[in-house]
Amino acid sequence: MTETVILPPEGRRARGPFIPPLLILPFLIYNLLGFTIYGGQPAGWANQIFQIRMVSGTEWALTSGDLLLVVGLVCLFFEVLKSTNTGRSSVIEHMVSTALFVVFLIEFLLAGAAASSVFFLLMIMSVVDVVAGFTISITGAGRDVTMG
């Protein structure tokens, strides 16, 4: 019995457009608001946006820091989806995501305005993006290689 294997044509792999790391959005928002409106004071992220009375009778308040963390989580979700894409641009995207994490880390250590739990959690989202991106890429590449 003969087995037929069809290989894709040689040549360049299709590559999608380069999309910068989406976590740069909460990073830029944090810096824009943190250094201008909040005057470099991390306590500004505790400003209450609104408050809702829950059915239990207690009050639930949403702060500006909480809202920025939600934006960061949404960006992280789409970053993980982006990391499933393989191609030449994905390597560049991983490198830029790693550079963004390094910038997060340096700013967290050196800038007083970044000394907050909000910025720390955004930085953790960035490292999760880097680790998930490399892990998903390596796992996908391992499936492309067959040992016979």
ChimeraX attribute file (.defattr): number of C-alpha atoms within 10 A of each C-alpha:
attribute: neighborCount
match mode: 1-to-1
recipient: residues
	/A:1	3
	/A:2	4
	/A:3	5
	/A:4	6
	/A:5	6
	/A:6	6
	/A:7	6
	/A:8	7
	/A:9	7
	/A:10	6
	/A:11	6
	/A:12	8
	/A:13	11
	/A:14	10
	/A:15	12
	/A:16	12
	/A:17	9
	/A:18	12
	/A:19	13
	/A:20	14
	/A:21	22
	/A:22	19
	/A:23	25
	/A:24	18
	/A:25	15
	/A:26	19
	/A:27	19
	/A:28	11
	/A:29	13
	/A:30	22
	/A:31	18
	/A:32	13
	/A:33	14
	/A:34	19
	/A:35	15
	/A:36	11
	/A:37	11
	/A:38	17
	/A:39	12
	/A:40	18
	/A:41	16
	/A:42	20
	/A:43	15
	/A:44	18
	/A:45	21
	/A:46	14
	/A:47	14
	/A:48	13
	/A:49	12
	/A:50	10
	/A:51	11
	/A:52	11
	/A:53	10
	/A:54	9
	/A:55	7
	/A:56	6
	/A:57	8
	/A:58	9
	/A:59	10
	/A:60	11
	/A:61	13
	/A:62	14
	/A:63	17
	/A:64	16
	/A:65	22
	/A:66	17
	/A:67	14
	/A:68	20
	/A:69	18
	/A:70	14
	/A:71	16
	/A:72	23
	/A:73	17
	/A:74	13
	/A:75	21
	/A:76	20
	/A:77	14
	/A:78	14
	/A:79	24
	/A:80	17
	/A:81	13
	/A:82	16
	/A:83	20
	/A:84	17
	/A:85	16
	/A:86	18
	/A:87	14
	/A:88	15
	/A:89	16
	/A:90	22
	/A:91	16
	/A:92	14
	/A:93	20
	/A:94	21
	/A:95	15
	/A:96	16
	/A:97	24
	/A:98	20
	/A:99	15
	/A:100	20
	/A:101	23
	/A:102	15
	/A:103	14
	/A:104	21
	/A:105	18
	/A:106	12
	/A:107	17
	/A:108	17
	/A:109	12
	/A:110	10
	/A:111	10
	/A:112	12
	/A:113	20
	/A:114	23
	/A:115	17
	/A:116	17
	/A:117	13
	/A:118	21
	/A:119	25
	/A:120	16
	/A:121	14
	/A:122	25
	/A:123	23
	/A:124	15
	/A:125	20
	/A:126	29
	/A:127	19
	/A:128	16
	/A:129	26
	/A:130	23
	/A:131	16
	/A:132	18
	/A:133	25
	/A:134	19
	/A:135	14
	/A:136	17
	/A:137	20
	/A:138	13
	/A:139	12
	/A:140	14
	/A:141	11
	/A:142	11
	/A:143	10
	/A:144	9
	/A:145	8
	/A:146	6
	/A:147	6
	/A:148	3
